[in-house]
Amino acid sequence: MDGAYTIRWGRLAAKPGYRYIDTDPDNPFWLIHTDRDRDGFYFSLEMYTTGYGEKWTGETGRVAIACSEAPPGPESTGVCPHLDPDGRGPEADVVGFGGTGSINIRRLDDGGFDITIKKLSLPFGVTVTPFRLRGTAPKRPNG
């Protein structure tokens, strides 16, 4: 699975998934991801404020990509990327544990997100070229 990948976020077949998941108050996180079936590959950025790292606390600005399994190491930020280049195909998901790089968060709130992946290196010699992730949150039903 060695190789370099380019993700053209603005040309996805499906609107990216985006939400704040707070079902576990001890380990809340933001999740941004492609659609595995419609886009033919899967990229996700899971951003934890606890559990997989506590160096990132939800603020905007430049943040290191550093994700380690629980219990997290002292340098783990909780910013965890995942890449599955062939979606549901036979290639395995390249989990972000051990991934390195950085992101620049311009916006991350209930209304949407604007994040640039500045650099991303994943295990097994996989690199992802820089790209920008932008989108709006799905409309919530009234109630």
C-alpha positions in Angstrom: 0.0 0.0 0.0 3.0 2.3 -0.2 2.4 5.5 -2.2 1.4 9.1 -2.4 -2.3 10.0 -2.6 -4.0 13.2 -3.6 -7.5 13.9 -2.3 -9.5 16.5 -4.2 -12.0 17.4 -1.5 -14.0 19.8 -3.8 -14.6 17.0 -6.4 -16.1 14.3 -4.1 -19.1 12.4 -5.4 -21.0 12.8 -2.1 -21.1 15.6 0.4 -18.6 14.8 3.2 -20.0 13.6 6.5 -19.5 16.0 9.4 -20.6 16.0 13.0 -19.7 16.4 16.6 -20.1 13.1 18.5 -20.6 13.5 22.2 -22.2 10.2 23.2 -19.2 9.4 25.4 -18.5 12.5 27.6 -15.1 11.1 28.5 -14.1 10.9 24.8 -15.9 13.5 22.6 -14.7 14.1 19.1 -15.3 15.8 15.7 -15.6 13.5 12.7 -15.2 14.6 9.0 -15.2 11.9 6.3 -15.8 10.9 2.7 -18.5 8.5 1.6 -16.8 5.1 1.2 -19.3 3.8 -1.3 -20.0 6.8 -3.5 -16.4 8.2 -3.6 -14.7 4.9 -3.9 -12.2 5.6 -1.1 -12.5 6.5 2.5 -10.7 9.4 4.3 -11.6 10.5 7.7 -10.3 12.9 10.2 -11.3 12.2 13.8 -10.4 14.9 16.3 -10.5 13.9 19.9 -10.1 16.3 22.9 -9.6 13.3 25.3 -9.0 9.6 25.0 -6.5 9.6 22.1 -4.7 12.8 23.2 -5.4 16.0 25.1 -2.9 18.4 23.6 -5.6 19.7 21.2 -8.5 21.2 23.2 -10.8 22.3 20.3 -9.0 25.6 19.4 -8.4 26.9 15.9 -5.0 27.4 14.4 -2.1 25.0 13.5 -2.3 21.6 15.2 0.0 18.7 15.0 -1.3 15.4 13.7 -0.3 12.9 16.4 -2.6 10.1 17.3 -1.7 7.2 19.6 -3.9 4.4 20.9 -5.3 4.8 24.4 -3.8 5.4 26.7 -2.3 8.2 24.6 1.4 9.1 24.7 2.4 12.6 26.0 2.8 14.0 22.5 -0.6 12.7 21.1 -2.9 15.6 20.1 -5.9 13.4 19.4 -6.0 14.4 15.7 -6.4 11.0 14.0 -6.5 10.5 10.2 -7.6 7.3 8.5 -7.3 6.4 4.8 -8.7 3.4 3.0 -7.7 4.0 -0.7 -10.2 1.5 -2.2 -13.2 2.0 0.1 -14.8 -1.4 0.7 -12.2 -3.2 -1.5 -9.6 -5.6 -0.2 -7.0 -3.0 0.8 -6.9 -2.4 4.5 -7.6 1.0 6.3 -4.4 2.8 7.0 -5.1 3.8 10.6 -3.6 7.1 11.8 -1.9 5.7 14.8 1.7 6.7 14.2 0.7 9.3 11.6 2.4 12.6 11.5 1.9 16.0 10.0 -0.1 19.1 10.8 -3.4 20.8 10.0 -4.6 24.4 10.1 -8.1 24.8 11.6 -9.8 27.9 10.4 -13.3 26.8 11.4 -14.7 23.9 13.4 -18.2 24.5 14.9 -21.8 23.5 14.6 -22.2 25.3 11.3 -19.2 23.9 9.4 -15.5 23.3 9.0 -12.6 24.7 7.2 -9.3 22.8 7.7 -6.2 22.5 5.6 -4.1 19.3 5.8 -0.7 20.8 5.6 1.3 17.5 5.7 0.2 14.0 6.3 2.4 10.9 6.5 0.7 7.6 7.5 2.2 4.2 8.4 3.5 1.9 5.6 5.1 4.8 3.6 1.7 6.4 2.7 1.7 10.2 2.2 -1.2 12.4 1.4 -0.6 15.7 -0.5 -1.8 18.9 1.2 -5.5 19.7 0.6 -8.3 21.8 2.1 -11.4 20.3 3.7 -14.4 22.7 3.7 -18.1 22.1 4.3 -21.2 22.9 6.2 -23.0 20.9 8.8 -26.1 19.0 7.8 -29.4 20.6 8.6 -30.8 19.4 11.8 -34.5 18.6 12.0 -36.7 21.0 14.1 -37.7 19.6 17.3 
